[in-house]
Amino acid sequence: MERRTYDLIAASPAGPREPIPVLLYHRADLPGPKPSIIYYHGVSQNKEAYVDTHPLARRLADAGYAIAIPDAPGHGARPAGATLIDRLRQSLAREFCADIAIAGDESDALFDWLVSQPEVDGGRLGVVGISMGGFTTAVVAARQRQRLRAAVSIAGSGDLATCMAETDSIGPGKWGPLDRAIDEETAHAIARIDPMSHADLYAPLPFLLLHGERDTWNPAITSQRTYAAIEPSYRDTMSENLRLVIVPGAPHWPPGPAFVAETIAWFDRHVK
């Protein structure tokens, strides 16, 4: 009989604007300090859900990683979390981009806290995210390239304008109005954070883009275009460090077995 023991630590490290609610999840029965992955969740979700609702965090913990799952800005236990849906209905694009940008600004503080934890090997770090968290991962990867060994964006990496224009999740009673127009301020915000605007900031970081073929919340063309924008900068360094995988038949949510397997294999190759 195999007996597994998991530690789930709740913390609120100081950020540049406000404390960052975060869970640190790892196998207490495995030796440490461990390689560590920051895992960014999707829009309208929270850190607790990512421990329980799909297997990626647990599978990473079972593979010997310490997983840090923060609440995204404006989500979960954040001060503005209670009014999130109202803000999304006013403008999904504005809220989406603001939360991604703030998470990028907070990444220094979050990584500083993470590497100070006794469970964590600060020399073996990665970052992963899905949907809004995938876009956040791309922003953080550009900011923290020197600290990271690898990054994985699932169902979102760049080409935010296309995502906002084509998502079928915008509608009355869901996350936003039928008017999908992006105002000038939000267009500038997209330009500041979209990887397609600063494609030269990633190489030679090992960067995996995963996307479902049947994703209608954020069509796979966004990751394909992001890959095409970034790929030239990898040609003169390590082209095998950039990879795009379109998973046949896969929807946006939840991240199925192929996403989990590809993610763990990428981190095992580059972070461990």
Buried (B, 14 or more C-beta within 10 A) or exposed (E): EEEEEBEBEEBBBEBEEBBBBBBBBBBEEBEBBBBBBBBBBBBBBBBBBBBEEBBBBBBBBBBBBBBBBBBBBBBBBBEEBEEBEEBBBEBBBBBBBBBBBBBBBBBBBBBEBBBEBEBBBBEBBBBBBBBBBBBBBBBBBBBBBEBBBBBBBBBBBBBBBBBBBBBEBBEEEBBBBEEBEBEEEBBEBBBEBBBBEBBEBBBBBBBBBBBBEEBEBBBBBBBBBBBBBBBEBBEEEEBEBBBBBBBEEBBBBEBBEBBBEBBBEBBBEBBB
